[in-house]
Amino acid sequence: MAAQSLHRSKSDPGDWFRRLKSKLGTKAAVTAAAHKLARILWDMVKHLRPYDPSPPGKPERVRLRKEHDLHRHAEQPGSALPPVGGEVSSESQGVHLTIKSPSKERADREASES
């Protein structure tokens, strides 16, 4: 039951479950999720520590994977990523990401050519 409810979860385990379900099918994904939840529960009981929801991987890799998935879905017929307006900066765990609108990039390019 808990493994099946991961499909609706907006957490990292929910993302993992949906990726696994698309690759293996529902039955295999539910079995794998039940196994993973049992291992998490066993670790919590054995070491007497609370659940840590942070992803075990590197946050940068998680961000890159999600960004890649967005671009892959945008390449499908009938879908597109909306343009980002303005300049957005995000600093997370030492990673600096700057997204500029096309008009800002063009203005920067023209200023550097002059």
MOJO-V685200 format. One record per backbone hydrogen bond with DSSP energy under -1.0 kcal/mol. NH is the residue of the N-H (numbers start at 1). CO is the residue of the C=O. E is the energy in kcal/mol with one decimal. If there is no record, write none. Layout:
BEGIN
NH | CO | E
NH | CO | E
END
This chain:
BEGIN
5 | 1 | -1.6
7 | 4 | -1.3
8 | 5 | -1.1
15 | 11 | -2.2
16 | 12 | -2.6
17 | 13 | -2.6
18 | 14 | -2.4
19 | 15 | -2.2
20 | 16 | -2.5
21 | 17 | -2.9
22 | 18 | -1.8
23 | 19 | -1.3
24 | 20 | -3.3
25 | 21 | -1.5
29 | 25 | -1.9
30 | 26 | -2.6
31 | 27 | -2.0
32 | 28 | -2.5
33 | 29 | -2.6
34 | 30 | -2.5
35 | 31 | -2.1
36 | 32 | -2.4
37 | 33 | -2.9
38 | 34 | -2.2
39 | 35 | -2.1
40 | 36 | -2.3
41 | 37 | -2.6
42 | 38 | -2.6
43 | 39 | -2.2
44 | 40 | -2.1
45 | 41 | -2.4
46 | 42 | -2.9
47 | 43 | -2.2
49 | 44 | -1.3
62 | 58 | -1.8
63 | 59 | -2.3
64 | 60 | -2.4
65 | 61 | -2.4
66 | 62 | -2.3
67 | 63 | -2.4
68 | 64 | -2.5
69 | 65 | -2.3
70 | 66 | -2.1
71 | 67 | -2.2
72 | 68 | -2.5
73 | 69 | -2.4
74 | 70 | -2.0
75 | 71 | -1.3
79 | 76 | -1.6
88 | 99 | -2.0
90 | 97 | -1.5
92 | 95 | -1.8
95 | 92 | -1.6
97 | 90 | -1.8
99 | 88 | -1.9
105 | 101 | -2.2
106 | 102 | -2.2
107 | 103 | -2.1
108 | 104 | -2.3
109 | 105 | -2.4
110 | 106 | -2.5
111 | 107 | -2.0
112 | 108 | -1.9
113 | 109 | -1.6
114 | 110 | -1.3
END
